[in-house]
Amino acid sequence: MHFTVAKSTRVLAVAGIAAVSTLGFRSTGAEARVPPPILQVDGGTSYTLNSDGSAVVTGPAELFLRHSGPHPVTVTATLVAEDATLPEPENCEQETAKFVITGDARLNSMKLRGRGDVCGEFPQPPTSIVTHSFTGRYHVVQAQRPALRGTDGFFEVILATDAQAHVFAVDT
């Protein structure tokens, strides 16, 4: 059995597919105008372990505020272990974290607090140097800019071999 399709039918089919692909899948104005994050912080370079079991990450970072940035800031992120130790590899536990972000006079400082899980990792140098990873949710508890107070989001702290570290936070 052999099917033949008239040339005009093929032209209409191709035109219909082209119309759907250009018109039907175009996003609406509301979808296209999703605002950028209010707050994003990315940085930190090193950490220390304190005798109380907390890990403190410090270093330069970049702060992005809605429609502006990057702004150079300093970040101090503290993981507070409830049992005064970080978990062993392949184990996770709840911890409290706080970020203190210090910028210039215009940005002043802000504080983020939250809870999440920190997990111990097996480092496998040279490709994987992570020893602990923390992920959690935060709330901005103090900020010079009123629009930032009370906002919330996701944050993470990565601890690695040779006291290397990284922090990241973004509103959601």
C-alpha positions as YAML, in Angstrom:
chain: A
units: angstrom
residues:
- id: 1
  name: MET
  ca: [0.00, 0.00, 0.00]
- id: 2
  name: HIS
  ca: [1.33, 3.40, -0.92]
- id: 3
  name: PHE
  ca: [0.08, 6.70, 0.47]
- id: 4
  name: THR
  ca: [0.38, 9.94, -1.40]
- id: 5
  name: VAL
  ca: [-0.11, 13.32, 0.15]
- id: 6
  name: ALA
  ca: [-1.08, 16.23, -1.99]
- id: 7
  name: LYS
  ca: [1.49, 19.01, -2.24]
- id: 8
  name: SER
  ca: [-0.99, 21.55, -0.83]
- id: 9
  name: THR
  ca: [-1.55, 19.34, 2.25]
- id: 10
  name: ARG
  ca: [2.20, 19.14, 2.86]
- id: 11
  name: VAL
  ca: [2.55, 22.91, 2.53]
- id: 12
  name: LEU
  ca: [-0.29, 23.45, 5.01]
- id: 13
  name: ALA
  ca: [1.22, 20.95, 7.44]
- id: 14
  name: VAL
  ca: [4.64, 22.61, 7.30]
- id: 15
  name: ALA
  ca: [3.06, 26.05, 7.70]
- id: 16
  name: GLY
  ca: [1.08, 24.82, 10.70]
- id: 17
  name: ILE
  ca: [4.15, 23.36, 12.38]
- id: 18
  name: ALA
  ca: [6.05, 26.59, 11.76]
- id: 19
  name: ALA
  ca: [3.20, 28.64, 13.24]
- id: 20
  name: VAL
  ca: [2.99, 26.47, 16.34]
- id: 21
  name: SER
  ca: [6.74, 26.53, 16.85]
- id: 22
  name: THR
  ca: [6.94, 30.30, 16.59]
- id: 23
  name: LEU
  ca: [3.63, 31.35, 18.13]
- id: 24
  name: GLY
  ca: [2.43, 28.44, 20.24]
- id: 25
  name: PHE
  ca: [5.58, 28.05, 22.30]
- id: 26
  name: ARG
  ca: [6.32, 31.71, 22.81]
- id: 27
  name: SER
  ca: [6.25, 32.60, 26.47]
- id: 28
  name: THR
  ca: [3.71, 35.04, 27.77]
- id: 29
  name: GLY
  ca: [4.79, 38.41, 29.05]
- id: 30
  name: ALA
  ca: [4.46, 37.26, 32.68]
- id: 31
  name: GLU
  ca: [6.80, 34.32, 32.12]
- id: 32
  name: ALA
  ca: [9.31, 36.40, 30.19]
- id: 33
  name: ARG
  ca: [9.52, 39.02, 32.94]
- id: 34
  name: VAL
  ca: [10.53, 36.85, 35.90]
- id: 35
  name: PRO
  ca: [12.43, 39.25, 38.14]
- id: 36
  name: PRO
  ca: [16.06, 38.51, 38.93]
- id: 37
  name: PRO
  ca: [16.89, 37.38, 42.46]
- id: 38
  name: ILE
  ca: [16.71, 40.05, 45.14]
- id: 39
  name: LEU
  ca: [19.88, 38.71, 46.74]
- id: 40
  name: GLN
  ca: [22.75, 36.52, 45.62]
- id: 41
  name: VAL
  ca: [26.09, 36.04, 47.40]
- id: 42
  name: ASP
  ca: [29.00, 34.05, 45.99]
- id: 43
  name: GLY
  ca: [32.50, 33.77, 47.52]
- id: 44
  name: GLY
  ca: [34.55, 32.87, 50.55]
- id: 45
  name: THR
  ca: [38.01, 31.39, 50.34]
- id: 46
  name: SER
  ca: [39.07, 29.65, 53.54]
- id: 47
  name: TYR
  ca: [37.78, 28.25, 56.82]
- id: 48
  name: THR
  ca: [38.87, 27.41, 60.34]
- id: 49
  name: LEU
  ca: [37.50, 24.86, 62.78]
- id: 50
  name: ASN
  ca: [36.91, 26.20, 66.26]
- id: 51
  name: SER
  ca: [37.16, 24.20, 69.49]
- id: 52
  name: ASP
  ca: [33.35, 24.35, 69.85]
- id: 53
  name: GLY
  ca: [32.98, 22.39, 66.59]
- id: 54
  name: SER
  ca: [31.91, 25.35, 64.49]
- id: 55
  name: ALA
  ca: [33.40, 25.97, 61.06]
- id: 56
  name: VAL
  ca: [33.93, 29.62, 60.09]
- id: 57
  name: VAL
  ca: [34.34, 30.50, 56.42]
- id: 58
  name: THR
  ca: [35.74, 33.94, 55.58]
- id: 59
  name: GLY
  ca: [36.82, 35.82, 52.52]
- id: 60
  name: PRO
  ca: [35.85, 38.15, 49.74]
- id: 61
  name: ALA
  ca: [32.58, 37.61, 47.90]
- id: 62
  name: GLU
  ca: [30.36, 39.22, 45.32]
- id: 63
  name: LEU
  ca: [26.90, 40.48, 46.23]
- id: 64
  name: PHE
  ca: [24.27, 40.83, 43.54]
- id: 65
  name: LEU
  ca: [21.13, 42.79, 44.37]
- id: 66
  name: ARG
  ca: [18.17, 43.03, 42.03]
- id: 67
  name: HIS
  ca: [19.29, 45.03, 39.01]
- id: 68
  name: SER
  ca: [22.76, 45.79, 40.40]
- id: 69
  name: GLY
  ca: [26.03, 44.08, 41.07]
- id: 70
  name: PRO
  ca: [28.45, 42.63, 41.51]
- id: 71
  name: HIS
  ca: [29.31, 44.53, 44.66]
- id: 72
  name: PRO
  ca: [32.51, 43.52, 46.47]
- id: 73
  name: VAL
  ca: [31.77, 42.39, 50.03]
- id: 74
  name: THR
  ca: [33.28, 40.29, 52.78]
- id: 75
  name: VAL
  ca: [31.43, 37.22, 53.94]
- id: 76
  name: THR
  ca: [31.72, 35.31, 57.20]
- id: 77
  name: ALA
  ca: [29.69, 32.11, 57.30]
- id: 78
  name: THR
  ca: [29.49, 30.05, 60.47]
- id: 79
  name: LEU
  ca: [28.26, 26.47, 60.73]
- id: 80
  name: VAL
  ca: [27.29, 25.61, 64.29]
- id: 81
  name: ALA
  ca: [27.41, 21.89, 65.03]
- id: 82
  name: GLU
  ca: [24.92, 20.86, 67.69]
- id: 83
  name: ASP
  ca: [27.20, 18.08, 68.97]
- id: 84
  name: ALA
  ca: [30.43, 20.12, 68.59]
- id: 85
  name: THR
  ca: [31.71, 17.99, 65.68]
- id: 86
  name: LEU
  ca: [31.26, 17.85, 61.95]
- id: 87
  name: PRO
  ca: [29.86, 14.54, 60.66]
- id: 88
  name: GLU
  ca: [32.02, 11.69, 59.41]
- id: 89
  name: PRO
  ca: [31.96, 10.83, 55.68]
- id: 90
  name: GLU
  ca: [28.63, 9.45, 54.45]
- id: 91
  name: ASN
  ca: [26.82, 10.87, 57.49]
- id: 92
  name: CYS
  ca: [24.61, 13.96, 57.70]
- id: 93
  name: GLU
  ca: [23.25, 16.00, 60.59]
- id: 94
  name: GLN
  ca: [21.22, 19.14, 61.20]
- id: 95
  name: GLU
  ca: [23.16, 22.33, 61.78]
- id: 96
  name: THR
  ca: [22.51, 26.01, 62.15]
- id: 97
  name: ALA
  ca: [24.27, 28.46, 59.86]
- id: 98
  name: LYS
  ca: [24.61, 32.20, 59.71]
- id: 99
  name: PHE
  ca: [26.11, 34.48, 57.09]
- id: 100
  name: VAL
  ca: [27.32, 37.98, 57.91]
- id: 101
  name: ILE
  ca: [27.84, 40.07, 54.78]
- id: 102
  name: THR
  ca: [29.76, 43.32, 55.11]
- id: 103
  name: GLY
  ca: [29.94, 45.82, 52.28]
- id: 104
  name: ASP
  ca: [30.47, 49.51, 51.78]
- id: 105
  name: ALA
  ca: [28.42, 52.18, 53.57]
- id: 106
  name: ARG
  ca: [25.69, 52.02, 50.92]
- id: 107
  name: LEU
  ca: [25.23, 48.27, 51.37]
- id: 108
  name: ASN
  ca: [26.15, 48.19, 55.04]
- id: 109
  name: SER
  ca: [25.82, 44.70, 56.44]
- id: 110
  name: MET
  ca: [23.19, 42.02, 56.53]
- id: 111
  name: LYS
  ca: [22.74, 38.80, 58.43]
- id: 112
  name: LEU
  ca: [21.24, 35.58, 57.16]
- id: 113
  name: ARG
  ca: [20.31, 32.72, 59.49]
- id: 114
  name: GLY
  ca: [18.97, 29.30, 58.84]
- id: 115
  name: ARG
  ca: [19.09, 25.57, 59.29]
- id: 116
  name: GLY
  ca: [20.03, 22.72, 57.05]
- id: 117
  name: ASP
  ca: [22.00, 19.54, 56.71]
- id: 118
  name: VAL
  ca: [25.76, 19.19, 56.69]
- id: 119
  name: CYS
  ca: [27.13, 15.97, 55.22]
- id: 120
  name: GLY
  ca: [30.60, 14.49, 55.46]
- id: 121
  name: GLU
  ca: [32.25, 13.55, 52.17]
- id: 122
  name: PHE
  ca: [35.20, 11.37, 51.19]
- id: 123
  name: PRO
  ca: [37.66, 13.66, 49.39]
- id: 124
  name: GLN
  ca: [39.28, 12.06, 46.35]
- id: 125
  name: PRO
  ca: [42.07, 14.41, 45.24]
- id: 126
  name: PRO
  ca: [42.74, 15.84, 42.79]
- id: 127
  name: THR
  ca: [39.22, 15.81, 41.30]
- id: 128
  name: SER
  ca: [37.12, 15.94, 44.46]
- id: 129
  name: ILE
  ca: [38.41, 17.87, 47.45]
- id: 130
  name: VAL
  ca: [35.12, 18.46, 49.33]
- id: 131
  name: THR
  ca: [35.14, 17.25, 52.94]
- id: 132
  name: HIS
  ca: [31.76, 18.65, 54.07]
- id: 133
  name: SER
  ca: [28.78, 20.22, 52.33]
- id: 134
  name: PHE
  ca: [25.99, 22.17, 54.00]
- id: 135
  name: THR
  ca: [22.70, 23.03, 52.30]
- id: 136
  name: GLY
  ca: [19.80, 24.79, 53.93]
- id: 137
  name: ARG
  ca: [17.23, 27.57, 53.95]
- id: 138
  name: TYR
  ca: [17.87, 31.05, 55.30]
- id: 139
  name: HIS
  ca: [16.00, 34.20, 56.34]
- id: 140
  name: VAL
  ca: [17.49, 37.68, 56.23]
- id: 141
  name: VAL
  ca: [17.26, 38.77, 59.86]
- id: 142
  name: GLN
  ca: [19.05, 42.11, 59.55]
- id: 143
  name: ALA
  ca: [19.70, 44.40, 56.58]
- id: 144
  name: GLN
  ca: [20.06, 48.10, 55.94]
- id: 145
  name: ARG
  ca: [17.77, 47.86, 52.90]
- id: 146
  name: PRO
  ca: [14.19, 47.26, 54.10]
- id: 147
  name: ALA
  ca: [13.33, 45.25, 50.97]
- id: 148
  name: LEU
  ca: [15.83, 42.56, 52.01]
- id: 149
  name: ARG
  ca: [14.57, 42.06, 55.58]
- id: 150
  name: GLY
  ca: [12.53, 38.91, 55.93]
- id: 151
  name: THR
  ca: [13.40, 37.51, 52.51]
- id: 152
  name: ASP
  ca: [14.39, 33.88, 52.39]
- id: 153
  name: GLY
  ca: [16.24, 31.50, 50.16]
- id: 154
  name: PHE
  ca: [18.73, 28.69, 49.73]
- id: 155
  name: PHE
  ca: [22.32, 28.72, 50.93]
- id: 156
  name: GLU
  ca: [25.26, 26.36, 50.89]
- id: 157
  name: VAL
  ca: [28.68, 26.12, 52.46]
- id: 158
  name: ILE
  ca: [31.38, 23.87, 51.02]
- id: 159
  name: LEU
  ca: [34.43, 22.92, 53.10]
- id: 160
  name: ALA
  ca: [37.38, 21.32, 51.32]
- id: 161
  name: THR
  ca: [40.88, 20.04, 51.89]
- id: 162
  name: ASP
  ca: [43.66, 22.51, 52.75]
- id: 163
  name: ALA
  ca: [41.11, 24.77, 54.52]
- id: 164
  name: GLN
  ca: [39.55, 25.85, 51.22]
- id: 165
  name: ALA
  ca: [35.91, 26.90, 51.30]
- id: 166
  name: HIS
  ca: [33.08, 28.41, 49.28]
- id: 167
  name: VAL
  ca: [29.70, 29.92, 50.17]
- id: 168
  name: PHE
  ca: [26.66, 30.67, 48.04]
- id: 169
  name: ALA
  ca: [23.24, 32.09, 48.83]
- id: 170
  name: VAL
  ca: [20.32, 33.07, 46.60]
- id: 171
  name: ASP
  ca: [16.75, 34.07, 47.35]
- id: 172
  name: THR
  ca: [14.00, 31.78, 46.12]
...
